[in-house]
């Protein structure tokens, strides 16, 4: 066997020396190093040797393999240089040709959707305010009325950086930041940004996604203002003339808490796959800012009141543009992106 091996090495190196172009080189590689190549076959047959001969043979075979691979690389480089030299000689490289044009790009579907949302809320007097993606437990949970062992924390599967630091699971911590910065002025802001959740990725759920938080704080702000704002948004964003439905819900940072739905924009209430045959589509969670949260932001709940909401971004875009898989937003496949 060892003899065969050294024979193979000699033969293959001799053949390699005679190789003169890329095709022949690929052919050589296949013949000796490929899956069904001679050397690979020989390596496989090691099992047939008597036990005591196996280690020596294995080692020798690996050495040959490395030698052949190295010889292959050297040859490939040699051919490449030769080819380049030849092209230069023949003047095949015309440096006066114009470059290949880079087509103009356009905004990502998520950015487009965000900008539509900004425009609608800007018309209603909301400013855009940004807050960080990496947050503290204090802002993401505690100051939003969720002390360390609050069971509602389970609603947000969290990526922890350490005990105190996390990737924000929602844009709500921005509420505290804005309040602390704006006090004692009234507030009307939206807070767009990416959120992160430790979730299984499926066609309907990503571990990263955008939200747009809304916050209004002032004197005498009521649930009516909240419902009016959401209704107006839904009509402008979805072009829906339809109704809004308010359901009661629970969030630790609002009291009372609601969820808002609109008539399904696909079937207009008839029932279809998209609305899971309910006739309604959820647009956001919302509510009146909890007194504890107002206080944590520096506003006296006896004097001030406010509403807040949290809108998704990808989900509404999926509905509006009939996109059936949320993963597409993050795959950077130009065939998808160019459609919008
Ligand atoms: N932060 C919530 C979430 O991510 C959404 C939400 C609900 C935001 C109610 C709000 C709110 O501002 O009032 O699930």
py3Dmol code that shows the C-alpha trace and the ligand (Angstrom):
import py3Dmol

protein = """\
ATOM      1  CA  UNK A   1       0.000   0.000   0.000  1.00  0.00           C
ATOM      2  CA  UNK A   2       2.749   2.447   0.933  1.00  0.00           C
ATOM      3  CA  UNK A   3       4.372   1.783  -2.377  1.00  0.00           C
ATOM      4  CA  UNK A   4       1.165   2.396  -4.235  1.00  0.00           C
ATOM      5  CA  UNK A   5       0.864   5.641  -2.351  1.00  0.00           C
ATOM      6  CA  UNK A   6       4.246   6.907  -3.342  1.00  0.00           C
ATOM      7  CA  UNK A   7       3.568   5.764  -6.882  1.00  0.00           C
ATOM      8  CA  UNK A   8       0.364   7.788  -6.836  1.00  0.00           C
ATOM      9  CA  UNK A   9       2.179  10.819  -5.519  1.00  0.00           C
ATOM     10  CA  UNK A  10       4.814  10.632  -8.248  1.00  0.00           C
ATOM     11  CA  UNK A  11       2.308  10.079 -10.959  1.00  0.00           C
ATOM     12  CA  UNK A  12       0.013  12.859  -9.882  1.00  0.00           C
ATOM     13  CA  UNK A  13       2.815  15.393  -9.530  1.00  0.00           C
ATOM     14  CA  UNK A  14       4.090  14.478 -12.966  1.00  0.00           C
ATOM     15  CA  UNK A  15       0.626  14.929 -14.445  1.00  0.00           C
ATOM     16  CA  UNK A  16       0.256  18.223 -12.649  1.00  0.00           C
ATOM     17  CA  UNK A  17       3.465  19.515 -14.115  1.00  0.00           C
ATOM     18  CA  UNK A  18       1.993  18.954 -17.568  1.00  0.00           C
ATOM     19  CA  UNK A  19      -1.236  20.837 -16.811  1.00  0.00           C
ATOM     20  CA  UNK A  20      -1.530  23.956 -18.910  1.00  0.00           C
ATOM     21  CA  UNK A  21      -4.893  25.513 -18.268  1.00  0.00           C
ATOM     22  CA  UNK A  22      -7.665  25.920 -15.725  1.00  0.00           C
ATOM     23  CA  UNK A  23      -9.883  23.178 -17.138  1.00  0.00           C
ATOM     24  CA  UNK A  24      -7.101  20.651 -17.038  1.00  0.00           C
ATOM     25  CA  UNK A  25      -6.278  21.740 -13.517  1.00  0.00           C
ATOM     26  CA  UNK A  26      -9.852  21.205 -12.361  1.00  0.00           C
ATOM     27  CA  UNK A  27      -9.817  17.825 -14.054  1.00  0.00           C
ATOM     28  CA  UNK A  28      -6.589  16.941 -12.245  1.00  0.00           C
ATOM     29  CA  UNK A  29      -8.030  18.027  -8.918  1.00  0.00           C
ATOM     30  CA  UNK A  30     -11.067  15.865  -9.453  1.00  0.00           C
ATOM     31  CA  UNK A  31      -9.015  12.894 -10.531  1.00  0.00           C
ATOM     32  CA  UNK A  32      -6.714  12.862  -7.522  1.00  0.00           C
ATOM     33  CA  UNK A  33      -8.234  14.930  -4.732  1.00  0.00           C
ATOM     34  CA  UNK A  34     -11.927  14.866  -5.581  1.00  0.00           C
ATOM     35  CA  UNK A  35     -14.545  12.879  -3.692  1.00  0.00           C
ATOM     36  CA  UNK A  36     -13.999   9.933  -5.976  1.00  0.00           C
ATOM     37  CA  UNK A  37     -10.359  10.790  -6.650  1.00  0.00           C
ATOM     38  CA  UNK A  38      -7.559   8.280  -6.442  1.00  0.00           C
ATOM     39  CA  UNK A  39      -6.089   9.578  -3.211  1.00  0.00           C
ATOM     40  CA  UNK A  40      -9.456   9.812  -1.494  1.00  0.00           C
ATOM     41  CA  UNK A  41     -10.160   6.201  -2.489  1.00  0.00           C
ATOM     42  CA  UNK A  42      -6.869   5.152  -1.059  1.00  0.00           C
ATOM     43  CA  UNK A  43      -7.502   6.979   2.210  1.00  0.00           C
ATOM     44  CA  UNK A  44     -10.812   5.206   2.456  1.00  0.00           C
ATOM     45  CA  UNK A  45      -9.251   1.801   1.998  1.00  0.00           C
ATOM     46  CA  UNK A  46      -7.138   2.187   5.117  1.00  0.00           C
ATOM     47  CA  UNK A  47      -9.698   0.061   6.943  1.00  0.00           C
ATOM     48  CA  UNK A  48      -8.698  -2.964   4.936  1.00  0.00           C
ATOM     49  CA  UNK A  49      -5.131  -2.897   6.188  1.00  0.00           C
ATOM     50  CA  UNK A  50      -3.999  -4.960   9.145  1.00  0.00           C
ATOM     51  CA  UNK A  51      -4.388  -2.896  12.298  1.00  0.00           C
ATOM     52  CA  UNK A  52      -0.690  -2.339  12.956  1.00  0.00           C
ATOM     53  CA  UNK A  53      -0.098  -0.899   9.496  1.00  0.00           C
ATOM     54  CA  UNK A  54      -2.910   1.600   9.650  1.00  0.00           C
ATOM     55  CA  UNK A  55      -1.285   4.492  11.599  1.00  0.00           C
ATOM     56  CA  UNK A  56       1.809   4.604   9.417  1.00  0.00           C
ATOM     57  CA  UNK A  57      -0.218   4.444   6.256  1.00  0.00           C
ATOM     58  CA  UNK A  58      -2.703   7.038   7.483  1.00  0.00           C
ATOM     59  CA  UNK A  59       0.069   9.436   8.298  1.00  0.00           C
ATOM     60  CA  UNK A  60       1.803   8.917   4.976  1.00  0.00           C
ATOM     61  CA  UNK A  61      -1.435   9.334   3.083  1.00  0.00           C
ATOM     62  CA  UNK A  62      -2.199  12.595   4.868  1.00  0.00           C
ATOM     63  CA  UNK A  63       1.248  13.894   4.077  1.00  0.00           C
ATOM     64  CA  UNK A  64       0.750  13.080   0.429  1.00  0.00           C
ATOM     65  CA  UNK A  65      -2.615  14.769   0.538  1.00  0.00           C
ATOM     66  CA  UNK A  66      -1.111  17.937   1.948  1.00  0.00           C
ATOM     67  CA  UNK A  67       1.688  17.851  -0.583  1.00  0.00           C
ATOM     68  CA  UNK A  68      -0.781  17.470  -3.443  1.00  0.00           C
ATOM     69  CA  UNK A  69      -2.986  20.232  -2.142  1.00  0.00           C
ATOM     70  CA  UNK A  70      -0.047  22.567  -1.831  1.00  0.00           C
ATOM     71  CA  UNK A  71       1.125  21.659  -5.330  1.00  0.00           C
ATOM     72  CA  UNK A  72      -2.374  22.352  -6.594  1.00  0.00           C
ATOM     73  CA  UNK A  73      -2.446  25.825  -5.024  1.00  0.00           C
ATOM     74  CA  UNK A  74       0.953  26.673  -6.461  1.00  0.00           C
ATOM     75  CA  UNK A  75      -0.109  25.541  -9.884  1.00  0.00           C
ATOM     76  CA  UNK A  76      -3.363  27.469  -9.704  1.00  0.00           C
ATOM     77  CA  UNK A  77      -1.498  30.652  -8.840  1.00  0.00           C
ATOM     78  CA  UNK A  78       0.995  30.008 -11.623  1.00  0.00           C
ATOM     79  CA  UNK A  79      -1.792  29.589 -14.160  1.00  0.00           C
ATOM     80  CA  UNK A  80      -3.546  32.699 -12.938  1.00  0.00           C
ATOM     81  CA  UNK A  81      -0.414  34.778 -13.343  1.00  0.00           C
ATOM     82  CA  UNK A  82       0.290  33.290 -16.737  1.00  0.00           C
ATOM     83  CA  UNK A  83      -3.228  34.046 -17.863  1.00  0.00           C
ATOM     84  CA  UNK A  84      -2.988  37.609 -16.647  1.00  0.00           C
ATOM     85  CA  UNK A  85       0.331  38.087 -18.373  1.00  0.00           C
ATOM     86  CA  UNK A  86      -1.134  36.719 -21.546  1.00  0.00           C
ATOM     87  CA  UNK A  87      -4.166  38.979 -21.368  1.00  0.00           C
ATOM     88  CA  UNK A  88      -1.992  41.985 -20.800  1.00  0.00           C
ATOM     89  CA  UNK A  89       0.149  41.049 -23.731  1.00  0.00           C
ATOM     90  CA  UNK A  90      -2.829  40.698 -25.977  1.00  0.00           C
ATOM     91  CA  UNK A  91      -4.210  43.998 -24.731  1.00  0.00           C
ATOM     92  CA  UNK A  92      -7.453  42.281 -23.688  1.00  0.00           C
ATOM     93  CA  UNK A  93      -7.774  44.681 -20.815  1.00  0.00           C
ATOM     94  CA  UNK A  94      -9.225  47.898 -22.135  1.00  0.00           C
ATOM     95  CA  UNK A  95      -8.764  50.375 -19.313  1.00  0.00           C
ATOM     96  CA  UNK A  96     -10.628  53.033 -21.247  1.00  0.00           C
ATOM     97  CA  UNK A  97     -13.946  51.160 -21.023  1.00  0.00           C
ATOM     98  CA  UNK A  98     -16.452  52.889 -18.754  1.00  0.00           C
ATOM     99  CA  UNK A  99     -17.054  51.152 -15.422  1.00  0.00           C
ATOM    100  CA  UNK A 100     -20.154  49.109 -14.742  1.00  0.00           C
ATOM    101  CA  UNK A 101     -22.792  51.498 -13.454  1.00  0.00           C
ATOM    102  CA  UNK A 102     -24.075  50.981  -9.936  1.00  0.00           C
ATOM    103  CA  UNK A 103     -27.842  51.231 -10.068  1.00  0.00           C
ATOM    104  CA  UNK A 104     -29.468  53.698  -7.704  1.00  0.00           C
ATOM    105  CA  UNK A 105     -30.816  52.010  -4.605  1.00  0.00           C
ATOM    106  CA  UNK A 106     -33.954  52.883  -2.696  1.00  0.00           C
ATOM    107  CA  UNK A 107     -35.226  52.843   0.840  1.00  0.00           C
ATOM    108  CA  UNK A 108     -35.889  49.544   2.545  1.00  0.00           C
ATOM    109  CA  UNK A 109     -39.534  48.647   2.932  1.00  0.00           C
ATOM    110  CA  UNK A 110     -39.233  49.042   6.712  1.00  0.00           C
ATOM    111  CA  UNK A 111     -37.817  52.550   6.357  1.00  0.00           C
ATOM    112  CA  UNK A 112     -40.575  53.455   3.933  1.00  0.00           C
ATOM    113  CA  UNK A 113     -43.189  52.200   6.356  1.00  0.00           C
ATOM    114  CA  UNK A 114     -41.589  54.046   9.269  1.00  0.00           C
ATOM    115  CA  UNK A 115     -41.584  57.255   7.267  1.00  0.00           C
ATOM    116  CA  UNK A 116     -45.269  56.866   6.454  1.00  0.00           C
ATOM    117  CA  UNK A 117     -45.942  56.442  10.156  1.00  0.00           C
ATOM    118  CA  UNK A 118     -43.825  59.512  11.020  1.00  0.00           C
ATOM    119  CA  UNK A 119     -45.679  61.582   8.452  1.00  0.00           C
ATOM    120  CA  UNK A 120     -49.086  60.643   9.807  1.00  0.00           C
ATOM    121  CA  UNK A 121     -48.154  61.386  13.403  1.00  0.00           C
ATOM    122  CA  UNK A 122     -46.305  64.565  12.417  1.00  0.00           C
ATOM    123  CA  UNK A 123     -49.587  65.841  11.012  1.00  0.00           C
ATOM    124  CA  UNK A 124     -51.094  65.219  14.426  1.00  0.00           C
ATOM    125  CA  UNK A 125     -48.315  67.149  16.148  1.00  0.00           C
ATOM    126  CA  UNK A 126     -46.100  64.290  17.328  1.00  0.00           C
ATOM    127  CA  UNK A 127     -42.313  64.706  17.303  1.00  0.00           C
ATOM    128  CA  UNK A 128     -39.963  61.816  16.613  1.00  0.00           C
ATOM    129  CA  UNK A 129     -37.718  60.953  19.533  1.00  0.00           C
ATOM    130  CA  UNK A 130     -35.132  58.178  19.580  1.00  0.00           C
ATOM    131  CA  UNK A 131     -33.894  56.154  22.497  1.00  0.00           C
ATOM    132  CA  UNK A 132     -31.221  53.446  22.744  1.00  0.00           C
ATOM    133  CA  UNK A 133     -31.511  49.785  21.712  1.00  0.00           C
ATOM    134  CA  UNK A 134     -29.386  48.645  24.641  1.00  0.00           C
ATOM    135  CA  UNK A 135     -31.312  49.393  27.791  1.00  0.00           C
ATOM    136  CA  UNK A 136     -31.177  48.774  31.490  1.00  0.00           C
ATOM    137  CA  UNK A 137     -33.501  46.481  33.369  1.00  0.00           C
ATOM    138  CA  UNK A 138     -34.525  49.594  35.269  1.00  0.00           C
ATOM    139  CA  UNK A 139     -35.896  51.388  32.215  1.00  0.00           C
ATOM    140  CA  UNK A 140     -37.150  48.411  30.245  1.00  0.00           C
ATOM    141  CA  UNK A 141     -39.025  46.940  33.202  1.00  0.00           C
ATOM    142  CA  UNK A 142     -38.727  48.478  36.652  1.00  0.00           C
ATOM    143  CA  UNK A 143     -39.723  52.057  35.952  1.00  0.00           C
ATOM    144  CA  UNK A 144     -42.524  50.737  33.753  1.00  0.00           C
ATOM    145  CA  UNK A 145     -44.084  49.324  36.874  1.00  0.00           C
ATOM    146  CA  UNK A 146     -42.509  45.875  36.648  1.00  0.00           C
ATOM    147  CA  UNK A 147     -40.306  45.228  39.688  1.00  0.00           C
ATOM    148  CA  UNK A 148     -37.825  42.330  39.469  1.00  0.00           C
ATOM    149  CA  UNK A 149     -40.207  39.524  40.208  1.00  0.00           C
ATOM    150  CA  UNK A 150     -43.251  40.838  38.403  1.00  0.00           C
ATOM    151  CA  UNK A 151     -44.857  37.975  36.462  1.00  0.00           C
ATOM    152  CA  UNK A 152     -45.700  40.278  33.531  1.00  0.00           C
ATOM    153  CA  UNK A 153     -41.999  40.264  32.620  1.00  0.00           C
ATOM    154  CA  UNK A 154     -42.703  36.862  31.108  1.00  0.00           C
ATOM    155  CA  UNK A 155     -44.562  38.620  28.306  1.00  0.00           C
ATOM    156  CA  UNK A 156     -41.158  39.685  26.981  1.00  0.00           C
ATOM    157  CA  UNK A 157     -38.556  36.988  26.371  1.00  0.00           C
ATOM    158  CA  UNK A 158     -35.384  38.922  26.868  1.00  0.00           C
ATOM    159  CA  UNK A 159     -31.853  38.954  25.500  1.00  0.00           C
ATOM    160  CA  UNK A 160     -29.751  39.800  28.542  1.00  0.00           C
ATOM    161  CA  UNK A 161     -26.321  41.398  28.243  1.00  0.00           C
ATOM    162  CA  UNK A 162     -25.797  40.955  31.985  1.00  0.00           C
ATOM    163  CA  UNK A 163     -27.973  41.141  35.112  1.00  0.00           C
ATOM    164  CA  UNK A 164     -28.731  44.788  34.600  1.00  0.00           C
ATOM    165  CA  UNK A 165     -28.387  45.367  30.881  1.00  0.00           C
ATOM    166  CA  UNK A 166     -30.524  43.999  28.053  1.00  0.00           C
ATOM    167  CA  UNK A 167     -31.609  44.554  24.482  1.00  0.00           C
ATOM    168  CA  UNK A 168     -34.867  46.441  24.804  1.00  0.00           C
ATOM    169  CA  UNK A 169     -37.864  44.182  24.349  1.00  0.00           C
ATOM    170  CA  UNK A 170     -40.116  47.096  23.427  1.00  0.00           C
ATOM    171  CA  UNK A 171     -39.862  50.819  22.787  1.00  0.00           C
ATOM    172  CA  UNK A 172     -41.744  51.631  25.999  1.00  0.00           C
ATOM    173  CA  UNK A 173     -38.604  52.481  28.067  1.00  0.00           C
ATOM    174  CA  UNK A 174     -38.306  55.527  25.824  1.00  0.00           C
ATOM    175  CA  UNK A 175     -41.405  56.886  27.596  1.00  0.00           C
ATOM    176  CA  UNK A 176     -39.405  57.324  30.795  1.00  0.00           C
ATOM    177  CA  UNK A 177     -36.493  58.925  28.949  1.00  0.00           C
ATOM    178  CA  UNK A 178     -38.720  61.460  27.204  1.00  0.00           C
ATOM    179  CA  UNK A 179     -40.607  62.328  30.369  1.00  0.00           C
ATOM    180  CA  UNK A 180     -37.417  62.880  32.320  1.00  0.00           C
ATOM    181  CA  UNK A 181     -36.046  65.061  29.576  1.00  0.00           C
ATOM    182  CA  UNK A 182     -39.171  67.094  28.869  1.00  0.00           C
ATOM    183  CA  UNK A 183     -40.533  67.716  32.339  1.00  0.00           C
ATOM    184  CA  UNK A 184     -42.399  69.998  33.035  1.00  0.00           C
ATOM    185  CA  UNK A 185     -43.555  70.484  29.465  1.00  0.00           C
ATOM    186  CA  UNK A 186     -46.472  68.620  27.923  1.00  0.00           C
ATOM    187  CA  UNK A 187     -45.375  65.776  25.657  1.00  0.00           C
ATOM    188  CA  UNK A 188     -46.449  64.514  22.265  1.00  0.00           C
ATOM    189  CA  UNK A 189     -43.865  62.169  20.775  1.00  0.00           C
ATOM    190  CA  UNK A 190     -43.420  58.952  18.881  1.00  0.00           C
ATOM    191  CA  UNK A 191     -40.426  56.725  19.569  1.00  0.00           C
ATOM    192  CA  UNK A 192     -39.515  54.441  16.706  1.00  0.00           C
ATOM    193  CA  UNK A 193     -36.864  51.780  16.999  1.00  0.00           C
ATOM    194  CA  UNK A 194     -35.766  48.220  16.895  1.00  0.00           C
ATOM    195  CA  UNK A 195     -36.746  45.783  19.622  1.00  0.00           C
ATOM    196  CA  UNK A 196     -35.390  42.352  20.392  1.00  0.00           C
ATOM    197  CA  UNK A 197     -36.949  39.231  21.774  1.00  0.00           C
ATOM    198  CA  UNK A 198     -35.518  35.830  22.477  1.00  0.00           C
ATOM    199  CA  UNK A 199     -37.984  34.047  20.270  1.00  0.00           C
ATOM    200  CA  UNK A 200     -38.093  31.264  17.768  1.00  0.00           C
ATOM    201  CA  UNK A 201     -37.939  32.778  14.282  1.00  0.00           C
ATOM    202  CA  UNK A 202     -40.928  31.842  12.152  1.00  0.00           C
ATOM    203  CA  UNK A 203     -42.877  33.337   9.261  1.00  0.00           C
ATOM    204  CA  UNK A 204     -44.752  35.431  11.818  1.00  0.00           C
ATOM    205  CA  UNK A 205     -42.109  36.154  14.458  1.00  0.00           C
ATOM    206  CA  UNK A 206     -38.589  37.560  14.298  1.00  0.00           C
ATOM    207  CA  UNK A 207     -36.167  38.094  17.146  1.00  0.00           C
ATOM    208  CA  UNK A 208     -35.683  41.657  15.940  1.00  0.00           C
ATOM    209  CA  UNK A 209     -38.425  43.963  14.768  1.00  0.00           C
ATOM    210  CA  UNK A 210     -39.480  47.582  14.846  1.00  0.00           C
ATOM    211  CA  UNK A 211     -42.016  49.278  17.023  1.00  0.00           C
ATOM    212  CA  UNK A 212     -43.272  52.820  17.174  1.00  0.00           C
ATOM    213  CA  UNK A 213     -44.162  53.927  20.647  1.00  0.00           C
ATOM    214  CA  UNK A 214     -46.465  56.884  21.130  1.00  0.00           C
ATOM    215  CA  UNK A 215     -46.714  59.057  24.215  1.00  0.00           C
ATOM    216  CA  UNK A 216     -48.844  62.075  25.016  1.00  0.00           C
ATOM    217  CA  UNK A 217     -48.758  63.688  28.443  1.00  0.00           C
ATOM    218  CA  UNK A 218     -50.704  66.784  29.350  1.00  0.00           C
ATOM    219  CA  UNK A 219     -53.549  68.167  31.387  1.00  0.00           C
ATOM    220  CA  UNK A 220     -56.880  66.460  30.992  1.00  0.00           C
ATOM    221  CA  UNK A 221     -55.795  63.907  28.381  1.00  0.00           C
ATOM    222  CA  UNK A 222     -58.348  61.119  28.254  1.00  0.00           C
ATOM    223  CA  UNK A 223     -59.076  57.773  26.655  1.00  0.00           C
ATOM    224  CA  UNK A 224     -61.116  59.624  24.025  1.00  0.00           C
ATOM    225  CA  UNK A 225     -57.964  61.355  22.843  1.00  0.00           C
ATOM    226  CA  UNK A 226     -56.227  58.010  22.585  1.00  0.00           C
ATOM    227  CA  UNK A 227     -59.024  56.378  20.615  1.00  0.00           C
ATOM    228  CA  UNK A 228     -59.325  59.408  18.347  1.00  0.00           C
ATOM    229  CA  UNK A 229     -55.591  59.355  17.630  1.00  0.00           C
ATOM    230  CA  UNK A 230     -55.567  55.636  16.851  1.00  0.00           C
ATOM    231  CA  UNK A 231     -58.643  55.888  14.656  1.00  0.00           C
ATOM    232  CA  UNK A 232     -57.098  58.708  12.696  1.00  0.00           C
ATOM    233  CA  UNK A 233     -53.868  56.774  12.309  1.00  0.00           C
ATOM    234  CA  UNK A 234     -55.620  53.620  11.112  1.00  0.00           C
ATOM    235  CA  UNK A 235     -57.620  55.529   8.541  1.00  0.00           C
ATOM    236  CA  UNK A 236     -54.591  57.306   7.162  1.00  0.00           C
ATOM    237  CA  UNK A 237     -52.218  54.381   7.194  1.00  0.00           C
ATOM    238  CA  UNK A 238     -54.476  51.628   5.931  1.00  0.00           C
ATOM    239  CA  UNK A 239     -56.762  53.914   3.988  1.00  0.00           C
ATOM    240  CA  UNK A 240     -59.462  52.088   5.870  1.00  0.00           C
ATOM    241  CA  UNK A 241     -62.795  53.794   6.239  1.00  0.00           C
ATOM    242  CA  UNK A 242     -63.604  51.019   8.568  1.00  0.00           C
ATOM    243  CA  UNK A 243     -64.339  50.896  12.199  1.00  0.00           C
ATOM    244  CA  UNK A 244     -61.968  50.612  15.103  1.00  0.00           C
ATOM    245  CA  UNK A 245     -62.594  48.097  17.806  1.00  0.00           C
ATOM    246  CA  UNK A 246     -61.267  48.555  21.317  1.00  0.00           C
ATOM    247  CA  UNK A 247     -60.735  45.559  23.548  1.00  0.00           C
ATOM    248  CA  UNK A 248     -59.693  45.724  27.144  1.00  0.00           C
ATOM    249  CA  UNK A 249     -56.247  44.309  27.809  1.00  0.00           C
ATOM    250  CA  UNK A 250     -53.475  44.348  30.355  1.00  0.00           C
ATOM    251  CA  UNK A 251     -50.099  46.048  30.402  1.00  0.00           C
ATOM    252  CA  UNK A 252     -48.361  46.907  33.668  1.00  0.00           C
ATOM    253  CA  UNK A 253     -47.523  50.415  32.441  1.00  0.00           C
ATOM    254  CA  UNK A 254     -51.034  51.507  31.497  1.00  0.00           C
ATOM    255  CA  UNK A 255     -54.299  51.658  33.400  1.00  0.00           C
ATOM    256  CA  UNK A 256     -56.714  51.004  31.862  1.00  0.00           C
ATOM    257  CA  UNK A 257     -55.033  49.073  29.053  1.00  0.00           C
ATOM    258  CA  UNK A 258     -56.534  48.385  25.670  1.00  0.00           C
ATOM    259  CA  UNK A 259     -55.797  46.756  22.357  1.00  0.00           C
ATOM    260  CA  UNK A 260     -57.098  48.322  19.173  1.00  0.00           C
ATOM    261  CA  UNK A 261     -58.224  46.433  16.061  1.00  0.00           C
ATOM    262  CA  UNK A 262     -59.429  47.599  12.667  1.00  0.00           C
ATOM    263  CA  UNK A 263     -61.743  45.948  10.187  1.00  0.00           C
ATOM    264  CA  UNK A 264     -59.704  43.459   8.217  1.00  0.00           C
ATOM    265  CA  UNK A 265     -58.401  45.344   5.197  1.00  0.00           C
ATOM    266  CA  UNK A 266     -58.390  42.171   3.122  1.00  0.00           C
ATOM    267  CA  UNK A 267     -61.910  40.841   3.655  1.00  0.00           C
ATOM    268  CA  UNK A 268     -63.579  43.898   5.262  1.00  0.00           C
ATOM    269  CA  UNK A 269     -64.973  41.889   8.094  1.00  0.00           C
ATOM    270  CA  UNK A 270     -66.160  38.858   6.127  1.00  0.00           C
ATOM    271  CA  UNK A 271     -63.472  36.615   7.608  1.00  0.00           C
ATOM    272  CA  UNK A 272     -60.346  35.399   5.849  1.00  0.00           C
ATOM    273  CA  UNK A 273     -57.029  33.683   6.441  1.00  0.00           C
ATOM    274  CA  UNK A 274     -55.224  36.938   7.234  1.00  0.00           C
ATOM    275  CA  UNK A 275     -57.572  37.926  10.057  1.00  0.00           C
ATOM    276  CA  UNK A 276     -57.902  34.306  11.115  1.00  0.00           C
ATOM    277  CA  UNK A 277     -61.609  34.481  10.255  1.00  0.00           C
ATOM    278  CA  UNK A 278     -62.312  37.057  12.953  1.00  0.00           C
ATOM    279  CA  UNK A 279     -62.869  40.002  10.608  1.00  0.00           C
ATOM    280  CA  UNK A 280     -60.485  42.136  12.698  1.00  0.00           C
ATOM    281  CA  UNK A 281     -56.792  42.960  12.652  1.00  0.00           C
ATOM    282  CA  UNK A 282     -54.888  44.000  15.725  1.00  0.00           C
ATOM    283  CA  UNK A 283     -53.065  47.305  15.309  1.00  0.00           C
ATOM    284  CA  UNK A 284     -51.581  48.018  18.718  1.00  0.00           C
ATOM    285  CA  UNK A 285     -51.500  47.801  22.476  1.00  0.00           C
ATOM    286  CA  UNK A 286     -52.223  51.046  24.284  1.00  0.00           C
ATOM    287  CA  UNK A 287     -53.708  52.668  27.335  1.00  0.00           C
ATOM    288  CA  UNK A 288     -53.661  55.543  29.794  1.00  0.00           C
ATOM    289  CA  UNK A 289     -50.186  55.945  31.258  1.00  0.00           C
ATOM    290  CA  UNK A 290     -50.112  54.322  34.699  1.00  0.00           C
ATOM    291  CA  UNK A 291     -49.792  56.817  37.585  1.00  0.00           C
ATOM    292  CA  UNK A 292     -46.640  55.031  38.772  1.00  0.00           C
ATOM    293  CA  UNK A 293     -45.064  55.460  35.334  1.00  0.00           C
ATOM    294  CA  UNK A 294     -45.995  59.159  35.219  1.00  0.00           C
ATOM    295  CA  UNK A 295     -44.419  59.571  38.605  1.00  0.00           C
ATOM    296  CA  UNK A 296     -41.282  57.707  37.556  1.00  0.00           C
ATOM    297  CA  UNK A 297     -41.029  60.123  34.665  1.00  0.00           C
ATOM    298  CA  UNK A 298     -41.329  63.067  37.062  1.00  0.00           C
ATOM    299  CA  UNK A 299     -44.950  64.019  36.355  1.00  0.00           C
ATOM    300  CA  UNK A 300     -47.426  64.284  39.236  1.00  0.00           C
ATOM    301  CA  UNK A 301     -50.332  61.961  38.360  1.00  0.00           C
ATOM    302  CA  UNK A 302     -52.704  64.199  40.316  1.00  0.00           C
ATOM    303  CA  UNK A 303     -52.022  66.955  37.856  1.00  0.00           C
ATOM    304  CA  UNK A 304     -51.048  65.213  34.650  1.00  0.00           C
ATOM    305  CA  UNK A 305     -52.445  62.399  32.589  1.00  0.00           C
ATOM    306  CA  UNK A 306     -51.390  60.768  29.373  1.00  0.00           C
ATOM    307  CA  UNK A 307     -51.848  58.012  26.880  1.00  0.00           C
ATOM    308  CA  UNK A 308     -49.362  55.652  25.285  1.00  0.00           C
ATOM    309  CA  UNK A 309     -49.416  53.083  22.531  1.00  0.00           C
ATOM    310  CA  UNK A 310     -47.055  50.609  20.891  1.00  0.00           C
ATOM    311  CA  UNK A 311     -47.425  49.918  17.177  1.00  0.00           C
ATOM    312  CA  UNK A 312     -45.715  47.180  15.237  1.00  0.00           C
ATOM    313  CA  UNK A 313     -44.051  48.171  11.965  1.00  0.00           C
ATOM    314  CA  UNK A 314     -43.370  44.994   9.994  1.00  0.00           C
ATOM    315  CA  UNK A 315     -46.782  43.443  10.665  1.00  0.00           C
ATOM    316  CA  UNK A 316     -48.760  46.437   9.349  1.00  0.00           C
ATOM    317  CA  UNK A 317     -46.421  46.546   6.339  1.00  0.00           C
ATOM    318  CA  UNK A 318     -47.069  42.844   5.752  1.00  0.00           C
ATOM    319  CA  UNK A 319     -50.781  43.482   5.676  1.00  0.00           C
ATOM    320  CA  UNK A 320     -50.534  46.536   3.522  1.00  0.00           C
ATOM    321  CA  UNK A 321     -48.222  44.969   0.948  1.00  0.00           C
ATOM    322  CA  UNK A 322     -49.398  41.385   1.213  1.00  0.00           C
ATOM    323  CA  UNK A 323     -46.083  39.995   2.483  1.00  0.00           C
ATOM    324  CA  UNK A 324     -46.480  36.560   3.975  1.00  0.00           C
ATOM    325  CA  UNK A 325     -43.175  36.044   5.783  1.00  0.00           C
ATOM    326  CA  UNK A 326     -41.584  38.440   8.274  1.00  0.00           C
ATOM    327  CA  UNK A 327     -38.138  36.916   7.721  1.00  0.00           C
ATOM    328  CA  UNK A 328     -38.007  38.564   4.299  1.00  0.00           C
ATOM    329  CA  UNK A 329     -37.481  41.945   5.978  1.00  0.00           C
ATOM    330  CA  UNK A 330     -34.076  40.870   7.256  1.00  0.00           C
ATOM    331  CA  UNK A 331     -32.743  38.582   4.539  1.00  0.00           C
ATOM    332  CA  UNK A 332     -31.535  41.331   2.224  1.00  0.00           C
ATOM    333  CA  UNK A 333     -32.694  39.463  -0.834  1.00  0.00           C
ATOM    334  CA  UNK A 334     -32.746  42.055  -3.603  1.00  0.00           C
ATOM    335  CA  UNK A 335     -35.506  40.194  -5.438  1.00  0.00           C
ATOM    336  CA  UNK A 336     -37.736  40.961  -2.486  1.00  0.00           C
ATOM    337  CA  UNK A 337     -36.476  44.445  -1.692  1.00  0.00           C
ATOM    338  CA  UNK A 338     -36.773  45.713  -5.256  1.00  0.00           C
ATOM    339  CA  UNK A 339     -40.509  45.162  -5.249  1.00  0.00           C
ATOM    340  CA  UNK A 340     -41.163  48.078  -2.958  1.00  0.00           C
TER     341      UNK A 340
END
"""
ligand_1 = """\
14
LIG
N -44.765 47.648 24.964
C -45.856 46.786 24.583
C -45.278 45.547 23.883
O -44.237 45.582 23.359
C -46.809 47.478 23.662
C -47.514 48.588 24.349
C -48.703 48.340 24.978
C -46.986 49.864 24.388
C -49.376 49.343 25.646
C -47.650 50.887 25.036
C -48.843 50.599 25.672
O -47.178 52.128 25.093
O -49.482 51.614 26.297
O -45.922 44.531 23.878
"""
view = py3Dmol.view(width=600, height=400)
view.addModel(protein, "pdb")
view.setStyle({"model": 0}, {"cartoon": {"style": "trace"}})
view.addModel(ligand_1, "xyz")
view.setStyle({"model": 1}, {"stick": {}})
view.zoomTo()
view.show()
